[in-house]
Amino acid sequence: MRLKWTELAATDLDLIESHIATQNSSKVAIDAVLRVIDTTELVLSGHPRACRVGRVSGTRELLIDGLPITAIYRQNEVDQIQVLRILYDAKRWPSTKNHTIHISTG
């Protein structure tokens, strides 16, 4: 299964790293971001449907164990998963499935 990270997801990772670095060392921040990337790649490449159904229609959500981080993704094709967003605080994401989202495919 191929994973494609959107520009929004990459930006989210940068913002998360910056936020964590303000409260911890830069090493802790980098380790957290690498853990998000590694976990997302490992879980989704082998088991894309193992994660919970997303709160936004057509998405799924991977909770990163031990971190308050959620990877939002969708399966576009049989062999491609698009990582849409990486959220540091789930409260920023809609609370119901009745929302639509507009996300660049970049």
N, CA, C and O of each residue as an XYZ file, in Angstrom:
424
protein
N       0.848     -1.178      0.000
C       0.000      0.000      0.000
C       0.893      1.240      0.000
O       1.774      1.371      0.850
N       0.673      2.132     -0.929
C       1.447      3.375     -1.008
C       0.790      4.457     -0.159
O      -0.433      4.595     -0.159
N       1.601      5.218      0.559
C       1.114      6.361      1.328
C       1.559      7.639      0.664
O       2.710      7.772      0.247
N       0.636      8.583      0.568
C       0.949      9.904      0.049
C       0.574     10.911      1.129
O      -0.562     10.923      1.604
N       1.520     11.750      1.514
C       1.305     12.768      2.534
C       0.949     14.078      1.840
O       1.680     14.519      0.953
N      -0.146     14.699      2.223
C      -0.511     15.990      1.645
C       0.384     17.085      2.221
O       1.048     16.897      3.241
N       0.384     18.221      1.550
C       1.130     19.370      2.061
C       0.593     19.796      3.426
O       1.359     20.207      4.298
N      -0.727     19.698      3.610
C      -1.313     20.047      4.909
C      -0.798     19.139      6.013
O      -0.515     19.604      7.117
N      -0.674     17.850      5.727
C      -0.154     16.912      6.729
C       1.300     17.228      7.059
O       1.699     17.174      8.223
N       2.090     17.556      6.046
C       3.499     17.906      6.273
C       3.606     19.189      7.097
O       4.450     19.296      7.987
N       2.747     20.155      6.797
C       2.728     21.397      7.565
C       2.323     21.127      9.009
O       2.890     21.699      9.940
N       1.336     20.249      9.187
C       0.911     19.874     10.537
C       2.087     19.309     11.333
O       2.272     19.657     12.499
N       2.878     18.442     10.710
C       4.033     17.854     11.395
C       5.037     18.933     11.805
O       5.592     18.889     12.903
N       5.264     19.894     10.922
C       6.177     20.998     11.261
C       5.657     21.799     12.451
O       6.420     22.148     13.351
N       4.356     22.088     12.451
C       3.756     22.856     13.545
C       3.785     22.076     14.861
O       4.031     22.646     15.924
N       3.535     20.778     14.779
C       3.588     19.937     15.975
C       5.004     19.921     16.538
O       5.197     20.049     17.747
N       5.986     19.766     15.668
C       7.378     19.771     16.125
C       7.719     21.095     16.813
O       8.341     21.103     17.876
N       7.316     22.201     16.213
C       7.582     23.517     16.810
C       6.901     23.661     18.164
O       7.496     24.173     19.112
N       5.665     23.214     18.252
C       4.923     23.321     19.506
C       5.569     22.486     20.611
O       5.756     22.965     21.729
N       5.904     21.254     20.295
C       6.526     20.387     21.300
C       7.885     20.943     21.713
O       8.257     20.862     22.884
N       8.626     21.504     20.765
C       9.960     22.050     21.061
C       9.893     23.256     21.996
O      10.865     23.542     22.695
N       8.761     23.969     22.023
C       8.662     25.112     22.938
C       8.544     24.665     24.387
O       8.861     25.424     25.302
N       8.085     23.427     24.598
C       7.887     22.922     25.956
C       8.897     21.846     26.344
O       8.981     21.465     27.511
N       9.658     21.358     25.377
C      10.632     20.285     25.593
C      11.870     20.586     24.759
O      11.976     21.648     24.146
N      12.785     19.662     24.742
C      13.970     19.835     23.898
C      13.598     19.560     22.437
O      12.573     18.941     22.153
N      14.442     20.029     21.523
C      14.186     19.767     20.109
C      14.288     18.271     19.816
O      13.629     17.773     18.904
N      15.106     17.554     20.579
C      15.207     16.097     20.402
C      13.880     15.418     20.709
O      13.459     14.520     19.980
N      13.222     15.836     21.778
C      11.912     15.273     22.128
C      10.916     15.563     21.010
O      10.123     14.695     20.643
N      10.951     16.770     20.470
C      10.029     17.153     19.399
C      10.267     16.324     18.141
O       9.322     15.836     17.522
N      11.531     16.170     17.770
C      11.862     15.383     16.577
C      11.489     13.923     16.780
O      10.962     13.288     15.866
N      11.753     13.384     17.958
C      11.389     11.991     18.255
C       9.877     11.789     18.138
O       9.434     10.762     17.623
N       9.086     12.746     18.605
C       7.626     12.638     18.525
C       7.163     12.627     17.073
O       6.315     11.821     16.692
N       7.716     13.514     16.273
C       7.324     13.574     14.857
C       7.748     12.295     14.127
O       6.983     11.764     13.322
N       8.940     11.804     14.397
C       9.379     10.551     13.776
C       8.499      9.384     14.198
O       8.227      8.483     13.405
N       8.060      9.406     15.439
C       7.157      8.352     15.917
C       5.827      8.398     15.172
O       5.270      7.355     14.828
N       5.317      9.603     14.922
C       4.074      9.753     14.149
C       4.267      9.194     12.737
O       3.439      8.426     12.249
N       5.354      9.581     12.094
C       5.616      9.121     10.727
C       5.783      7.607     10.683
O       5.166      6.934      9.857
N       6.617      7.072     11.569
C       6.867      5.629     11.588
C       5.591      4.838     11.866
O       5.311      3.857     11.178
N       4.818      5.254     12.865
C       3.588      4.550     13.214
C       2.590      4.601     12.065
O       1.968      3.595     11.725
N       2.443      5.773     11.474
C       1.504      5.931     10.362
C       1.904      5.041      9.196
O       1.065      4.336      8.636
N       3.160      5.067      8.831
C       3.649      4.239      7.721
C       3.456      2.748      8.015
O       2.979      1.997      7.163
N       3.827      2.332      9.212
C       3.747      0.913      9.578
C       2.309      0.406      9.595
O       1.998     -0.616      8.983
N       1.443      1.117     10.290
C       0.057      0.649     10.445
C      -0.706      0.735      9.132
O      -1.346     -0.233      8.719
N      -0.644      1.881      8.476
C      -1.479      2.072      7.297
C      -1.018      1.284      6.085
O      -1.844      0.864      5.275
N       0.279      1.075      5.942
C       0.748      0.318      4.782
C       0.296     -1.137      4.838
O       0.095     -1.763      3.797
N       0.137     -1.673      6.030
C      -0.275     -3.070      6.150
C      -1.728     -3.289      6.490
O      -2.294     -4.328      6.149
N      -2.347     -2.322      7.161
C      -3.717     -2.504      7.651
C      -4.516     -1.199      7.540
O      -4.876     -0.609      8.559
N      -4.789     -0.752      6.336
C      -5.425      0.560      6.166
C      -6.830      0.670      6.747
O      -7.278      1.775      7.052
N      -7.525     -0.430      6.906
C      -8.891     -0.378      7.419
C      -8.974     -0.719      8.908
O     -10.066     -0.851      9.459
N      -7.818     -0.859      9.552
C      -7.797     -1.244     10.963
C      -8.164     -0.092     11.893
O      -8.536     -0.324     13.043
N      -8.066      1.124     11.419
C      -8.309      2.284     12.274
C      -9.785      2.662     12.271
O     -10.563      2.214     11.429
N     -10.144      3.500     13.237
C     -11.560      3.835     13.379
C     -12.057      4.691     12.213
O     -11.295      5.418     11.575
N     -13.354      4.579     11.961
C     -13.998      5.407     10.949
C     -13.896      6.857     11.398
O     -14.099      7.164     12.573
N     -13.584      7.738     10.474
C     -13.384      9.140     10.802
C     -14.667      9.882     11.099
O     -15.760      9.455     10.725
N     -14.511     10.999     11.777
C     -15.644     11.857     12.095
C     -16.089     12.658     10.885
O     -17.196     13.196     10.868
N     -15.233     12.740      9.871
C     -15.568     13.389      8.611
C     -15.776     12.289      7.577
O     -14.956     11.378      7.457
N     -16.860     12.376      6.841
C     -17.230     11.363      5.860
C     -16.073     11.032      4.919
O     -15.410     11.927      4.394
N     -15.843      9.748      4.715
C     -14.814      9.290      3.795
C     -13.420      9.209      4.380
O     -12.465      8.895      3.669
N     -13.290      9.489      5.672
C     -11.969      9.445      6.302
C     -11.910      8.363      7.365
O     -12.927      7.814      7.788
N     -10.695      8.079      7.779
C     -10.430      7.198      8.915
C      -9.424      7.914      9.804
O      -8.749      8.847      9.367
N      -9.327      7.468     11.067
C      -8.462      8.133     12.041
C      -7.569      7.119     12.742
O      -8.037      6.120     13.289
N      -6.287      7.400     12.710
C      -5.297      6.580     13.406
C      -4.831      7.353     14.630
O      -4.248      8.430     14.509
N      -5.093      6.798     15.812
C      -4.623      7.406     17.051
C      -3.191      6.939     17.287
O      -2.907      5.742     17.274
N      -2.302      7.889     17.502
C      -0.896      7.551     17.729
C      -0.720      7.219     19.207
O      -0.896      8.079     20.070
N      -0.375      5.979     19.487
C      -0.268      5.490     20.857
C       0.724      6.316     21.678
O       1.869      6.519     21.275
N       0.262      6.785     22.831
C       1.123      7.513     23.748
C       1.272      8.992     23.457
O       1.938      9.706     24.207
N       0.665      9.464     22.381
C       0.744     10.888     22.027
C      -0.671     11.413     21.759
O      -1.524     10.659     21.290
N      -0.931     12.682     22.046
C      -2.251     13.244     21.753
C      -2.338     13.671     20.281
O      -2.636     14.823     19.965
N      -2.071     12.712     19.401
C      -1.987     12.999     17.968
C      -2.839     11.996     17.203
O      -2.856     10.804     17.508
N      -3.548     12.514     16.200
C      -4.397     11.695     15.350
C      -4.023     11.941     13.896
O      -3.924     13.088     13.460
N      -3.816     10.867     13.150
C      -3.568     10.963     11.713
C      -4.900     10.738     10.998
O      -5.555      9.715     11.196
N      -5.290     11.697     10.173
C      -6.529     11.609      9.408
C      -6.149     11.198      7.986
O      -5.270     11.806      7.376
N      -6.814     10.161      7.456
C      -6.453      9.668      6.133
C      -7.665      9.120      5.407
O      -8.731      8.919      5.990
N      -7.470      8.882      4.106
C      -8.495      8.215      3.304
C      -7.794      7.338      2.285
O      -6.654      7.583      1.890
N      -8.510      6.318      1.879
C      -7.983      5.432      0.855
C      -8.574      5.888     -0.472
O      -9.779      5.770     -0.697
N      -7.710      6.416     -1.361
C      -8.170      6.943     -2.638
C      -8.373      5.863     -3.676
O      -9.365      5.860     -4.404
N      -7.451      4.971     -3.735
C      -7.479      3.895     -4.710
C      -7.189      2.605     -3.961
O      -6.927      2.613     -2.759
N      -7.238      1.527     -4.671
C      -6.971      0.241     -4.041
C      -5.574      0.210     -3.423
O      -5.382     -0.400     -2.371
N      -4.594      0.860     -4.063
C      -3.219      0.767     -3.582
C      -2.644      2.087     -3.068
O      -1.426      2.203     -2.929
N      -3.486      3.087     -2.782
C      -2.961      4.361     -2.270
C      -3.782      4.891     -1.101
O      -5.012      4.911     -1.129
N      -3.058      5.316     -0.079
C      -3.666      5.975      1.076
C      -3.129      7.388      1.123
O      -1.927      7.619      0.989
N      -4.039      8.335      1.316
C      -3.656      9.742      1.395
C      -3.770     10.193      2.844
O      -4.856     10.187      3.424
N      -2.631     10.588      3.425
C      -2.613     11.141      4.779
C      -2.979     12.619      4.637
O      -2.222     13.411      4.073
N      -4.154     12.972      5.160
C      -4.713     14.307      4.946
C      -4.222     15.328      5.958
O      -3.804     16.427      5.594
N      -4.276     14.961      7.221
C      -3.912     15.878      8.305
C      -3.300     15.086      9.443
O      -3.551     13.890      9.591
N      -2.492     15.766     10.249
C      -1.962     15.216     11.492
C      -2.356     16.226     12.567
O      -1.839     17.342     12.595
N      -3.253     15.839     13.431
C      -3.797     16.767     14.416
C      -3.206     16.507     15.792
O      -3.221     15.381     16.290
N      -2.688     17.560     16.394
C      -2.091     17.459     17.725
C      -3.161     17.440     18.807
O      -2.967     16.857     19.874
N      -4.257     18.062     18.535
C      -5.339     18.125     19.515
C      -6.638     17.804     18.797
O      -7.085     18.584     17.957
N      -7.249     16.675     19.111
C      -8.445     16.218     18.398
C      -9.605     17.202     18.468
O     -10.538     17.105     17.672
N      -9.568     18.137     19.392
C     -10.667     19.103     19.511
C     -10.761     20.017     18.294
O     -11.802     20.634     18.068
N      -9.702     20.111     17.516
C      -9.741     20.961     16.329
C     -10.509     20.319     15.187
O     -10.853     21.005     14.224
N     -10.783     19.049     15.260
C     -11.430     18.305     14.184
C     -12.929     18.268     14.451
O     -13.330     18.252     15.614
N     -13.766     18.255     13.429
C     -15.217     18.205     13.656
C     -15.628     17.031     14.534
O     -14.988     15.980     14.525
N     -16.693     17.223     15.288
C     -17.125     16.207     16.247
C     -18.161     15.240     15.692
O     -18.530     14.291     16.384
N     -18.639     15.443     14.480
C     -19.629     14.527     13.907
C     -19.226     14.114     12.506
O     -18.306     14.686     11.921
N     -19.912     13.124     11.971
C     -19.631     12.628     10.631
C     -20.355     13.435      9.557
O     -20.215     13.126      8.373
N     -21.106     14.434      9.920
C     -21.911     15.181      8.959
C     -21.177     16.358      8.346
O     -21.814     17.268      7.815
N     -19.866     16.365      8.406
C     -19.074     17.456      7.850
C     -18.413     17.005      6.561
O     -18.116     15.825      6.378
N     -18.187     17.959      5.672
C     -17.357     17.695      4.505
C     -16.097     18.517      4.659
O     -16.109     19.571      5.295
N     -15.028     18.047      4.089
C     -13.776     18.785      4.196
C     -13.214     18.999      2.805
O     -13.419     18.181      1.908
N     -12.516     20.088      2.633
C     -11.840     20.405      1.392
C     -10.354     20.388      1.691
O      -9.849     21.192      2.475
N      -9.661     19.452      1.047
C      -8.249     19.255      1.322
C      -7.508     19.189      0.007
O      -7.923     18.488     -0.916
N      -6.417     19.914     -0.078
C      -5.614     19.866     -1.302
C      -5.038     18.469     -1.464
O      -4.791     17.772     -0.479
N      -4.831     18.073     -2.676
C      -4.274     16.751     -2.934
C      -2.773     16.807     -3.162
O      -2.171     15.826     -3.600
N      -2.163     17.955     -2.865
C      -0.734     18.179     -3.107
C       0.183     17.386     -2.329
O       1.397     17.521     -2.479
